[in-house]
Amino acid sequence: MPLAPESALSLVAAVIVPFLFKLAGAAALWFVGGWLIQFAMRFLRRSFSRGNMDPTLLNYLLSILGALLRVVLVVAILGFFGIETASFAALLAGAGVAIGAAWSGLLGNFASGAFLQILRPINVGDYIEAGGVEGTVEEVGMFVTAINSPDNVRHYVGNSKLFGDNIKNFSTNPYRRVDLVAQLDNTADVPRAIELLRKGLETVPNQVPGKTGDVEVLEFTERGPKLAVRPYTHTSHYWNVYFDTNRMIVDVLGRAGFPVPRIPLAVQEGVPSAN
C-alpha cells in the first residue's frame, strides 16, 4: 500500500535527511581527517629529520603510525554514524584473525620488516644484493623494501624474502675489492707485466688511500698466464674504478708491446669447422 504524502514527507524528514547530513559529515570528516594525518606525518618527518634520526627507522615508524591513525579515523567515522565502536573492535579482531590466516604471507612480511628494523642488516642508502636484486636501498617499508638497481629500475622486494635470503651489504665496510683479470700470451714477460700494471694502478683515481692494489698470477690457461688485477675502492666509486682499471690494463700492455693472447693451434684444431 503506497504511503500517504504526509507519511512520505515525515519519513524523508525523520530518516533520509538526517542520514544525508550524517553522510556529508562523515565525508567531510574523512577528508579533513586524512589531511590532518598527512600534515602530522610531514610535521613529524621534519621534526625527526632535524634530530638526525636514521631515515630507515623513521620511514618505518611513520608508515606504522599513519596506518594506525587511519584505523582511528575509520572508528571515529563509524562512531559518528552511531555504530558501537566496542562491537566494531570485536568484529575487527575477529576479522583480523581470519585475514591473518588468509594473509599469512603479508603478516610474514610485516614481521620480517620489524626484524629488519631491530637487527639492521641494511639501511637506506646501502648498496646490497638480496632477494635476487642488486642495488641501492631506497626505503625499508612495513611490508616491502624498495631497491633501485644500477639500471635505474625500482624493485619492490617482500621483506620476508629479503630477510630470509642471504644479504650482501657492500656498504657496511669502508671499501671493497674490484676483481679484474689481464690475460697474457704464453710468450709474455710475466714479471715485467706485473711491474707495469702495479705502476699503472697508481694512476687509477678513486682508490682507497694507503691501500695498494694487488697484481698477481691468478691461473694458467692454454692462452697463457692470467693476472689478477685488484684495486680497492668505496662502493660509490666501484664502477669508476672498474672501468678505469680495465682501460689502464689495455693502455699499459698495449704501449709496452705485449702480444695479443692467441689460442694455440692444438686448441684451434679441436674446434669444429663452421662448414
Sequence and secondary structure as in RCSB ss.txt:
>XXXX:A:sequence
MPLAPESALSLVAAVIVPFLFKLAGAAALWFVGGWLIQFAMRFLRRSFSRGNMDPTLLNYLLSILGALLRVVLVV
AILGFFGIETASFAALLAGAGVAIGAAWSGLLGNFASGAFLQILRPINVGDYIEAGGVEGTVEEVGMFVTAINSP
DNVRHYVGNSKLFGDNIKNFSTNPYRRVDLVAQLDNTADVPRAIELLRKGLETVPNQVPGKTGDVEVLEFTERGP
KLAVRPYTHTSHYWNVYFDTNRMIVDVLGRAGFPVPRIPLAVQEGVPSAN
>XXXX:A:secstr
    HHHHHHHIIIIIHHHHHHHHHHHHHHHHHHHHHHHHHHHHHHHHHHTT  HHHHHHHHHHHHHHHHHHHHH
HHHHHTT  HHHHHHHHHHHHHHHHHHTHHHHHHHHHHHHHHHH S  TT EEEETTEEEEEEEE SSEEEEE T
TS EEEEEHHHHHHS  EETTSSS EE  EEEE  TTS HHHHHHHHHHHHTT SSB TT   EEEEEEEETTEE
EEEEE EE GGGHHHHHHHHHHHHHHHHHHTT       HHHHHTS    
